[in-house]
């Protein structure tokens, strides 16, 4: 019994770089075991946003229907977050394996690359087997893009986006490097993930802890961290559940992406809130500075997300009043802010449950 359904969406391949050389130059059994574990690791990291169709040798092929990704930045963030987690996993394997074999010692020679395309596909299910058919899935899986990237920029860890995918994600290709195919009209733009990962390691963290906070709150939500991240940070999403204030809008996006320096604005009738991102680590935590009027209050807020079983998320938020002359009221004021936000989160959870 088969079921054929033509759809449009995002097609992704997460491909482990250096696989052939790694397997050929190491003890094959142990190398295959490590690569197998890494592929399972990738499936789990991609799962909140992308459905894995199959593992193809050294790669994971996955997809998402167009309607499932409403904020293009979330896909960018998932890719960057997965890459950083993959690099950290390689370091962990080498550090914790006591084996002296070549496979364990050379695991850091592996890297990770992504290819993202938007197009038409046919979703087909036969018995318990699920697959995608069509030109777009075949184009992604054939990996014709690997050689042009190697020849033009020489990257090992990167993400390559087709023009079609960026247009649908509503993302500006500024800051991405053009990568041309000699025999293919598809235009692609590359992001050097290794460089971004190294910059992230050097970036100073701005975070609040429980000991530093004037107030805090904890809540559990019925969706995985990438989904919660999007609903918390996208102004259009936030306006669907935020009731204490009237309207959130984007004010500034340096480089076209949300990150340190990005500003959101809210007019709540009797004043406004100017929210500036200070630290941004999808999907683990973010820190913002809120300038609240009237009163000229300045509040630092760090929001942590933690994955829970069954696709749920724990949210922990810490608040600290920054005005030196108002420290005498820091606990009371931040507790009031936390109480308002707690009510908003309950509304968000109802929205997520009703979707």
C-alpha positions as CSV (number, residue, x, y, z in Angstrom):
1,X,0.0,0.0,0.0
2,X,1.6,3.4,-1.0
3,X,0.7,6.9,-0.4
4,X,2.1,9.7,-2.6
5,X,1.9,13.3,-1.6
6,X,3.6,16.2,-3.5
7,X,4.9,19.0,-1.2
8,X,7.3,21.9,-1.0
9,X,9.9,22.2,1.8
10,X,13.5,22.3,2.9
11,X,15.8,19.5,2.1
12,X,19.0,19.1,4.1
13,X,22.1,16.9,4.1
14,X,24.5,16.8,7.1
15,X,27.7,15.2,5.7
16,X,30.7,14.2,7.8
17,X,33.8,15.6,6.2
18,X,37.0,13.5,6.0
19,X,35.1,10.2,6.3
20,X,36.9,8.3,3.6
21,X,40.4,9.2,4.7
22,X,39.5,8.6,8.3
23,X,38.1,5.1,7.7
24,X,40.9,4.1,5.3
25,X,43.7,5.2,7.7
26,X,42.3,3.7,10.9
27,X,41.2,0.4,12.4
28,X,38.0,0.0,10.4
29,X,35.8,-1.6,13.1
30,X,36.4,1.1,15.6
31,X,36.2,3.9,13.0
32,X,32.9,2.6,11.8
33,X,31.6,2.4,15.4
34,X,32.6,6.0,16.1
35,X,31.1,7.3,12.8
36,X,27.9,5.4,13.5
37,X,27.6,7.0,16.9
38,X,28.2,10.4,15.4
39,X,25.5,9.9,12.8
40,X,23.0,9.0,15.5
41,X,24.2,12.1,17.4
42,X,23.4,14.2,14.3
43,X,19.9,12.7,14.0
44,X,19.1,13.6,17.6
45,X,20.4,17.2,17.2
46,X,18.4,17.8,14.0
47,X,15.2,16.1,15.2
48,X,13.5,19.1,16.7
49,X,13.2,20.9,13.4
50,X,14.1,18.3,10.7
51,X,12.8,14.8,10.0
52,X,15.6,12.4,9.2
53,X,14.7,10.2,6.2
54,X,17.7,8.0,6.1
55,X,21.4,7.7,6.8
56,X,23.5,7.5,3.6
57,X,27.0,6.2,4.4
58,X,28.6,9.2,6.2
59,X,25.6,11.6,5.9
60,X,22.1,12.2,7.3
61,X,19.4,13.2,4.8
62,X,16.5,15.1,6.4
63,X,13.7,17.5,5.5
64,X,11.1,19.9,6.8
65,X,7.8,21.0,5.2
66,X,7.7,24.6,4.3
67,X,5.0,25.5,6.8
68,X,7.1,24.0,9.7
69,X,9.7,26.7,9.5
70,X,8.2,30.2,9.9
71,X,11.4,32.0,11.1
72,X,14.3,31.4,8.7
73,X,16.9,32.2,11.4
74,X,15.9,29.2,13.4
75,X,17.2,26.9,10.7
76,X,20.5,28.8,10.6
77,X,20.7,28.6,14.4
78,X,20.0,24.9,14.3
79,X,22.8,24.3,11.9
80,X,25.3,26.4,13.8
81,X,24.3,24.8,17.1
82,X,24.6,21.3,15.6
83,X,28.0,22.1,14.2
84,X,29.3,23.4,17.5
85,X,27.8,20.3,19.3
86,X,29.5,18.0,16.8
87,X,32.9,19.7,17.3
88,X,32.5,19.4,21.0
89,X,31.5,15.7,20.6
90,X,34.7,15.0,18.7
91,X,36.7,16.6,21.5
92,X,34.8,14.6,24.1
93,X,35.4,11.3,22.2
94,X,39.2,11.9,22.1
95,X,39.3,13.0,25.7
96,X,37.3,10.2,27.2
97,X,38.3,7.2,25.1
98,X,41.3,5.5,26.8
99,X,41.9,3.5,23.6
100,X,45.2,4.4,21.9
101,X,44.0,3.2,18.4
102,X,44.4,5.5,15.4
103,X,40.6,5.9,15.1
104,X,40.3,7.5,18.6
105,X,43.4,9.6,18.2
106,X,42.5,11.0,14.8
107,X,38.8,11.6,15.4
108,X,39.3,15.4,15.3
109,X,40.3,15.1,11.7
110,X,36.6,14.7,11.0
111,X,34.4,17.7,10.3
112,X,30.8,18.5,9.3
113,X,29.2,20.2,6.3
114,X,25.5,21.0,5.5
115,X,23.7,21.5,2.2
116,X,20.3,23.2,2.3
117,X,17.9,23.4,-0.6
118,X,14.2,24.3,-1.1
119,X,12.1,22.5,-3.6
120,X,9.4,20.0,-4.5
121,X,9.4,16.5,-3.3
122,X,7.1,13.5,-3.2
123,X,6.6,12.0,0.2
124,X,6.2,8.2,-0.2
125,X,5.4,5.6,2.4
126,X,5.5,1.9,1.6
127,X,4.7,-0.3,4.6
128,X,7.0,1.0,7.3
129,X,9.5,2.6,4.9
130,X,9.4,6.4,4.4
131,X,11.2,8.2,1.6
132,X,11.3,11.4,-0.6
133,X,11.3,11.3,-4.4
134,X,11.8,14.0,-7.0
135,X,14.6,16.1,-8.6
136,X,15.2,18.3,-5.5
137,X,15.9,15.4,-3.1
138,X,18.1,13.7,-5.7
139,X,20.0,17.0,-6.3
140,X,20.8,17.3,-2.6
141,X,21.8,13.7,-2.1
142,X,24.1,13.5,-5.2
143,X,26.5,15.9,-3.4
144,X,27.6,17.6,-6.6
145,X,28.2,20.7,-4.5
146,X,31.2,19.2,-2.5
147,X,33.8,19.6,-5.2
148,X,33.0,23.2,-6.1
149,X,33.2,24.2,-2.4
150,X,36.6,22.4,-2.1
151,X,37.9,24.1,-5.3
152,X,36.7,27.6,-4.6
153,X,37.1,28.1,-0.8
154,X,38.7,25.0,0.6
155,X,36.4,24.8,3.6
156,X,36.0,21.6,5.6
157,X,33.2,22.7,8.0
158,X,30.5,24.8,6.3
159,X,26.9,25.2,5.4
160,X,25.9,25.8,1.8
161,X,22.5,27.3,0.9
162,X,20.8,27.5,-2.5
163,X,19.3,30.8,-3.6
164,X,15.9,29.2,-3.5
165,X,16.3,28.2,0.2
166,X,17.5,31.6,1.3
167,X,14.6,33.3,-0.6
168,X,12.0,31.1,1.1
169,X,13.7,31.5,4.5
170,X,13.5,35.3,3.9
171,X,17.3,35.7,4.7
172,X,19.7,38.1,3.0
173,X,22.8,36.4,1.5
174,X,25.0,39.3,2.6
175,X,27.9,38.0,4.5
176,X,27.7,34.6,2.8
177,X,30.2,33.7,0.1
178,X,29.0,32.8,-3.4
179,X,30.0,29.3,-4.5
180,X,29.5,28.6,-8.2
181,X,28.7,25.3,-9.9
182,X,30.5,24.9,-13.3
183,X,27.7,22.8,-14.9
184,X,24.7,23.7,-12.9
185,X,22.6,27.0,-12.9
186,X,21.8,26.7,-9.2
187,X,23.3,29.6,-7.2
188,X,24.6,28.8,-3.8
189,X,25.9,30.8,-0.8
190,X,28.4,29.4,1.8
191,X,28.9,30.0,5.5
192,X,32.2,29.0,7.0
193,X,31.1,27.2,10.2
194,X,34.6,26.5,11.4
195,X,35.4,30.2,11.6
196,X,32.1,31.0,13.4
197,X,32.8,28.2,15.9
198,X,36.2,29.5,16.6
199,X,34.8,33.0,17.1
200,X,32.2,31.6,19.4
201,X,34.9,30.0,21.6
202,X,36.6,33.4,22.0
203,X,33.4,35.4,22.7
204,X,33.0,36.7,26.2
205,X,29.9,35.3,27.9
206,X,27.4,37.6,29.6
207,X,25.2,35.5,31.8
208,X,23.3,35.7,35.1
209,X,23.4,32.8,37.6
210,X,21.1,32.0,40.5
211,X,23.6,33.7,42.9
212,X,23.7,36.9,40.9
213,X,19.9,37.2,40.3
214,X,17.5,39.5,42.1
215,X,14.7,37.2,41.0
216,X,14.1,34.1,38.9
217,X,11.4,31.8,37.5
218,X,11.3,28.3,36.2
219,X,8.7,26.9,33.8
220,X,8.2,23.7,31.7
221,X,6.9,24.0,28.1
222,X,5.4,21.4,25.8
223,X,7.8,21.8,22.8
224,X,11.5,21.2,22.2
225,X,14.2,23.9,22.7
226,X,14.5,25.1,19.1
227,X,10.7,25.6,18.9
228,X,10.6,27.4,22.2
229,X,13.6,29.6,21.2
230,X,11.7,30.7,18.1
231,X,8.5,31.6,20.0
232,X,10.5,33.5,22.7
233,X,12.6,35.5,20.3
234,X,10.8,36.2,17.1
235,X,8.7,39.4,17.5
236,X,5.9,38.1,15.3
237,X,5.7,34.9,17.3
238,X,5.9,36.8,20.6
239,X,2.9,38.9,19.6
240,X,0.7,35.8,19.4
241,X,1.0,35.1,23.1
242,X,2.3,38.2,24.8
243,X,-0.6,40.2,26.4
244,X,1.0,42.4,29.1
245,X,2.4,44.7,26.5
246,X,0.8,45.5,23.2
247,X,3.2,45.1,20.3
248,X,6.8,43.8,19.8
249,X,8.7,44.9,16.6
250,X,12.2,44.4,15.3
251,X,14.4,47.5,15.6
252,X,17.9,46.4,14.5
253,X,19.5,43.3,13.1
254,X,23.3,43.7,12.6
255,X,24.3,41.7,9.6
256,X,20.7,40.7,9.0
257,X,20.7,38.1,11.8
258,X,19.6,38.1,15.4
259,X,22.6,38.1,17.8
260,X,24.6,40.5,20.0
261,X,23.5,44.0,19.2
262,X,20.1,43.1,17.9
263,X,17.3,45.3,19.3
264,X,13.5,44.7,19.8
265,X,11.1,47.4,20.8
266,X,7.8,47.2,22.6
267,X,5.3,50.1,23.0
268,X,3.0,49.2,25.9
269,X,0.8,52.3,25.9
270,X,2.3,54.3,28.8
271,X,5.9,53.8,27.8
272,X,8.1,51.3,26.1
273,X,10.7,48.6,26.4
274,X,13.9,48.6,24.4
275,X,15.4,45.1,24.5
276,X,19.1,44.6,23.3
277,X,20.7,41.2,22.9
278,X,24.0,41.0,24.7
279,X,24.8,37.2,24.5
280,X,23.3,34.7,22.1
281,X,23.9,31.0,22.2
282,X,21.1,29.1,20.4
283,X,19.4,27.0,21.8
284,X,21.1,27.0,25.2
285,X,20.7,30.5,26.5
286,X,20.5,34.2,25.7
287,X,21.0,37.4,27.7
288,X,19.2,40.7,27.0
289,X,19.2,44.2,28.5
290,X,15.8,45.7,28.9
291,X,15.4,49.5,29.3
292,X,11.9,50.0,30.6
293,X,10.1,53.3,30.7
294,X,8.6,55.1,32.5
295,X,11.1,54.9,35.4
296,X,14.2,54.3,33.3
297,X,14.7,50.9,34.8
298,X,17.5,48.8,33.3
299,X,17.1,45.0,33.8
300,X,19.5,42.2,32.7
301,X,17.7,38.9,31.8
302,X,19.3,35.6,31.1
303,X,17.1,32.8,29.7
304,X,18.3,29.2,29.8
305,X,16.6,26.3,27.8
306,X,17.1,22.7,28.8
307,X,15.8,19.8,26.8
308,X,13.5,17.4,28.8
309,X,12.2,13.9,27.9
310,X,9.3,13.6,25.4
311,X,10.3,16.7,23.5
312,X,9.6,19.2,26.3
313,X,11.7,22.1,27.5
314,X,12.6,23.6,30.9
315,X,13.0,27.4,31.0
316,X,15.0,29.1,33.7
317,X,15.1,32.9,33.7
318,X,17.2,35.1,36.0
319,X,16.8,38.9,36.4
320,X,19.1,41.6,37.8
321,X,18.4,45.3,38.2
322,X,21.3,47.4,36.8
323,X,20.5,50.9,38.2
324,X,22.9,51.5,41.1
325,X,20.6,54.0,42.8
326,X,17.7,51.7,42.7
327,X,19.4,48.6,44.2
328,X,17.3,49.0,47.4
329,X,14.2,47.9,45.3
330,X,15.9,45.3,43.1
331,X,14.3,42.3,44.6
332,X,10.8,43.6,44.6
333,X,11.0,45.1,41.1
334,X,12.6,42.0,39.5
335,X,10.1,39.8,41.2
336,X,7.3,41.8,39.7
337,X,8.9,41.5,36.2
338,X,9.3,37.7,36.8
339,X,5.7,37.4,37.9
340,X,4.5,39.1,34.7
341,X,6.7,36.9,32.5
342,X,5.5,33.8,34.3
343,X,1.9,34.6,33.3
344,X,3.0,35.2,29.7
345,X,4.7,31.8,29.6
346,X,1.5,30.1,30.7
347,X,-0.2,31.7,27.7
348,X,2.6,30.6,25.4
349,X,2.2,27.0,26.7
350,X,-1.5,27.2,25.9
351,X,-0.7,28.4,22.4
352,X,1.7,25.6,21.9
353,X,-0.7,23.0,23.2
354,X,-3.5,24.3,20.9
355,X,-1.4,24.2,17.7
